[in-house]
Amino acid sequence: MKRRKLNMRKDYEFRYLLGQILKDLPEGVQGSLKGTIYAKAANIGIREAKEFVLRKKEEGVIDETTARRIIDLLYKYSVYR
């Protein structure tokens, strides 16, 4: 069964744009979020990465706007594989 995952052909582009979205956060938080979002999107699936982002929004780590921008980016750079 195919799942929606990160498009590995646009891997570097995705990582750069994700970094731009998270650049205002403290460096430790930024690195942790970036790594986890990337790993979940690339290996498990976009749905799991989205759930992680929403959980971080609920915990107050990121705001609503940042969460929405990350989720939009995830869907823009995803493919079924």
C-alpha positions in Angstrom: 0.0 0.0 0.0 1.3 3.4 -0.9 1.6 6.1 1.7 2.0 9.9 1.4 5.7 10.6 2.2 8.2 13.3 1.6 9.3 13.6 -2.1 13.0 12.6 -1.8 13.8 14.4 -5.1 13.1 17.7 -3.4 14.8 16.8 -0.1 17.2 19.7 0.1 14.6 22.3 -0.9 12.2 21.0 1.8 14.8 21.1 4.5 15.8 24.6 3.5 12.2 25.9 3.6 11.5 24.1 6.9 14.5 25.8 8.4 13.2 29.2 7.1 9.9 28.7 8.8 11.5 27.6 12.1 14.3 30.2 12.1 12.7 32.4 14.8 12.7 29.6 17.4 15.6 28.9 19.8 18.3 26.8 18.2 17.9 23.7 20.4 14.1 23.6 19.7 14.6 24.4 16.1 17.0 21.5 15.5 14.9 19.0 17.4 11.7 20.0 15.5 13.4 20.1 12.1 14.9 16.6 12.6 11.8 15.0 13.9 9.5 16.5 11.3 11.9 15.5 8.5 12.4 12.0 9.8 8.6 11.3 10.2 7.7 12.8 6.8 10.5 10.9 5.0 10.2 7.5 6.7 6.8 7.1 8.3 4.4 9.4 6.5 3.0 12.9 6.1 0.0 12.2 8.4 2.3 11.3 11.3 4.5 14.4 10.7 1.3 16.5 10.7 0.1 15.0 14.0 3.5 15.7 15.5 3.3 19.4 14.4 -0.2 19.7 15.8 0.9 18.2 19.1 3.7 20.7 19.3 1.2 23.5 18.7 -1.0 22.3 21.5 2.1 22.1 23.8 2.8 25.8 23.0 6.2 25.1 21.3 5.0 26.7 18.0 2.1 29.0 17.2 -0.9 28.5 14.9 0.7 30.3 12.0 3.9 28.4 12.1 2.0 25.0 12.4 -0.1 25.9 9.4 2.9 26.9 7.3 4.7 23.6 8.2 1.7 21.5 7.4 1.2 23.3 4.0 4.9 22.7 3.3 4.6 19.0 4.1 1.7 18.5 1.7 3.4 20.5 -1.0 6.5 18.3 -0.9 4.9 15.0 -0.6 4.2 12.1 -3.0 2.7 8.7 -2.8 5.4 6.0 -2.5 
